Amino acid sequence: MTPPVATECHTVYGRPEPLDWLCLAPHPDDAEIGAGGTLIRLAQAGRAVGILELSRGERGTQGTPDVRVHECARAAAIMGLSWRGNLGLPDGELSDTPEGAHALGAALRLVRPRVLVVPHHRDRHPDHFGTYHLAKRAIHLAQLRKADLGGEPHRIMRVLLYQGNADIHPDLLVDVEGVQDVWEAAVRAHDSQFSGQAISETVTPEIIERRRARQSYWGTLARVRYAEAFEAENALLVDPLAL
């Protein structure tokens, strides 16, 4: 059977290149909110880091797709990303579909990340847990030599889950105290979402205060001031001499 035609991945910032880390975001700004500090730390350390939005956020109450793509490019520059793209899948309908999986699988072959960061499957937002399940199929397709995606097969080495709108049980905490100013500037680059009326617990002018409270909680557990939390899909190998 002929596979569905994949949606073309549109570059918003930078240029496609092999990445060390790629963060999947259902909508513009999700990556900054859930994993922005970690991505900034990696970029500052010279790693090739990227973000791929699966939708343009076109059904959001505030902003327009054109405004939001400009905000994404501005935030990418602030964060020091190597690349940022958008897959153009329908906002509000992200799920494990053949069309979406082929589109995402082709994008993974394009930028070839070593580590993939995705929303947690326990998130309350349908697009967030839909992105998780879509990513699982796309990861599988991207490594299959006979999958008709274009490009060379690619295997993701590590999958990490980031916190969105629900609690998680992390087994990985990242110290982000030293990048708070850059992180805040990157989040505030999404001005259409965070300067107007409060729409939800995340689309609100209080977003920095609310997310920093979570970072402070995770930081307390790690004996640092602020930390971001992740769950690993597979067991982490740790050098006991580093503990």
Secondary structure, DSSP 8 states (H G I E B T S, - for coil): ---------EEEEE-----SEEEEESSTTHHHHHHHHHHHHHHHTT--EEEEEEE--TT-SSS-HHHHHHHHHHHHHHHT-SEEEEEEE-TT---S-HHHHHHHHHHHHHH--SEEEEE-TT-SSHHHHHHHHHHHHHHHHHT-TTS-SSS------EEEEE-SSS----SEEEE-GGGHHHHHHHHHT-HHHHSS---SSSSSTTHHHHHHHHHHHHHHHHTSS-EEEEEESS-----GGG-
